[in-house]
Amino acid sequence: MPANSKKPDYILVGKSIKAQGLKGEVKILPFSGVPDDLLTASDFELRREHEAWNFKAAKSRSQGRYLVVKFVGVDDRDRAETLAGFEVWAPEDVLPELAPDEFYWHEMEGLRVVTVDGRALGRVASLMATGGHDVLVIKDGGYEYLVPAAKEIIVKIDVQNDILVIDPPPGLLEINDPDAL
């Protein structure tokens, strides 16, 4: 690698679910919900606890809400099955451009969260994919708030100024606050 080139930043894009077929393909659930977003990715890193494996994609295809990838060197179902349950990371530059009002999860993680009336809740620790709306996991010390990442609740995302403003419906924050019970 030339001295002036930079290794791309990898971001979490999905989770490997299971082996697909007999020839070493792996079924991946993309967190974006759009498997076609990752069809151009050729490099992947699979991570789980203290393990990390780099793979090149020989080929990939979308199948419903999943991405099916044939990794170089993974040639049978047995080997593909060992890759189930890993986080799937890909270079950030393979992700498509978003509309001005859209954001990727990794851009929201770490943002300070405040309510429209100025109450500081903590920082976005992570996001969870659910069947409905994704959920913001907001942590501050011993407190954890679970807030739907819905357009009706998120008022403003300002990555430049490290802030996410929310307008939660009455009672939502109290459900998560043990001192309010």
C-alpha positions in Angstrom: 0.0 0.0 0.0 1.5 3.4 -0.9 2.5 5.6 2.0 -0.2 8.2 1.1 -3.1 5.8 0.8 -5.4 5.3 3.7 -7.1 2.0 4.7 -10.8 2.5 4.4 -12.9 2.9 7.5 -15.1 -0.2 8.1 -18.6 0.2 9.5 -21.1 -2.3 10.8 -23.5 -3.2 8.0 -25.3 -6.4 9.1 -25.2 -9.8 10.7 -24.4 -13.2 9.2 -27.4 -15.4 9.7 -26.6 -18.9 8.4 -25.2 -20.9 5.5 -27.1 -20.8 2.3 -27.0 -23.9 0.1 -24.1 -26.3 -0.2 -21.4 -24.4 -1.9 -20.3 -22.1 0.9 -22.6 -19.1 0.6 -23.5 -17.1 3.7 -26.8 -15.3 4.2 -26.5 -11.8 5.7 -29.1 -9.6 7.2 -28.2 -6.0 6.2 -29.1 -3.4 8.8 -30.1 -0.9 6.1 -32.9 -3.2 5.0 -31.7 -2.9 1.5 -29.4 -5.8 0.4 -28.7 -4.1 -2.9 -26.7 -1.4 -1.0 -24.0 -4.0 -0.4 -23.8 -5.7 -3.8 -20.7 -3.6 -4.9 -18.8 -4.5 -1.7 -15.9 -6.8 -2.3 -14.1 -6.6 1.1 -15.8 -7.7 4.4 -14.7 -8.2 7.9 -16.6 -10.6 10.1 -16.3 -9.9 13.8 -17.5 -11.7 17.0 -16.2 -11.0 20.5 -12.4 -11.4 20.1 -12.5 -12.8 16.6 -12.1 -10.9 13.3 -11.8 -12.5 9.8 -11.2 -10.6 6.5 -12.9 -12.0 3.4 -13.2 -11.1 -0.2 -16.5 -11.6 -1.9 -16.3 -13.8 -5.0 -19.9 -13.0 -5.8 -23.1 -11.7 -4.1 -26.8 -11.4 -4.7 -29.8 -10.2 -3.0 -32.5 -12.6 -1.9 -35.6 -10.9 -0.5 -34.4 -8.9 2.5 -31.0 -10.7 2.7 -27.7 -10.5 1.0 -26.2 -13.9 0.0 -22.4 -13.8 -0.3 -19.9 -16.4 -1.6 -16.6 -15.6 0.1 -13.3 -16.5 -1.5 -12.0 -19.6 0.4 -15.4 -20.6 1.8 -16.2 -23.5 -0.4 -18.7 -25.7 1.5 -21.6 -25.5 3.8 -19.7 -26.7 6.8 -17.3 -23.7 6.6 -20.1 -21.3 5.8 -22.0 -22.5 8.9 -19.0 -21.5 11.1 -19.5 -17.9 10.0 -23.1 -17.6 11.3 -23.7 -15.1 14.1 -20.8 -12.7 13.2 -21.2 -8.9 12.8 -20.5 -8.0 9.2 -18.4 -4.9 8.5 -17.7 -3.3 5.2 -15.7 -0.3 3.9 -17.8 2.9 4.4 -17.2 4.0 0.9 -19.3 1.3 -0.6 -22.5 2.8 1.0 -24.8 4.7 -1.3 -25.2 8.5 -0.9 -28.2 9.4 1.2 -30.8 12.1 0.9 -30.2 15.2 3.0 -32.6 14.1 5.8 -31.2 10.5 6.0 -28.4 9.2 8.1 -26.6 6.0 8.7 -26.5 4.3 12.1 -22.8 4.9 12.6 -23.3 8.6 12.1 -25.8 8.7 15.0 -23.8 6.7 17.5 -22.1 8.8 20.0 -24.3 11.9 19.5 -25.5 13.8 22.6 -29.3 13.4 23.0 -31.5 16.2 24.3 -35.2 16.7 24.4 -36.9 19.7 22.8 -37.3 21.2 26.3 -33.5 20.9 26.9 -33.4 17.8 29.1 -30.0 16.0 28.5 -30.5 12.2 28.2 -27.0 11.0 27.4 -25.4 9.7 24.2 -26.6 7.3 21.5 -24.7 4.1 22.5 -26.1 2.0 19.7 -29.2 1.3 17.6 -31.3 -1.9 17.5 -33.1 -3.2 14.4 -36.6 -4.3 15.2 -39.6 -5.4 13.1 -41.0 -1.8 13.2 -38.9 1.3 13.9 -35.2 1.0 14.8 -34.6 1.9 18.4 -32.0 4.3 19.8 -30.2 3.0 22.9 -29.3 6.2 24.8 -27.0 5.8 27.8 -25.9 8.2 30.6 -24.2 6.7 33.5 -26.5 4.0 35.0 -29.5 5.2 32.9 -30.6 3.6 29.6 -33.4 5.0 27.4 -34.9 3.0 24.5 -36.4 5.5 22.1 -37.9 4.6 18.7 -35.9 6.2 15.8 -39.1 7.5 14.3 -39.6 10.7 12.3 -42.3 11.7 14.7 -39.8 11.6 17.6 -36.5 12.7 16.0 -36.6 16.5 15.6 -33.1 17.2 14.5 -29.8 15.4 13.8 -26.8 17.6 13.8 -23.7 15.5 13.2 -21.5 18.6 12.9 -22.5 19.8 16.4 -22.7 16.4 18.0 -26.4 16.6 18.9 -29.7 14.7 18.4 -32.9 16.4 19.5 -35.9 14.3 20.2 -39.6 15.1 21.1 -40.7 11.9 23.0 -44.4 11.3 23.6 -45.6 11.7 27.2 -44.5 8.8 29.4 -41.9 7.3 27.1 -38.8 8.4 29.1 -40.5 7.6 32.4 -40.9 3.9 31.2 -37.1 3.8 31.0 -36.3 5.8 34.1 -36.2 3.6 37.3 -36.4 6.8 39.5 -39.7 7.7 37.9 -41.4 4.5 39.0 
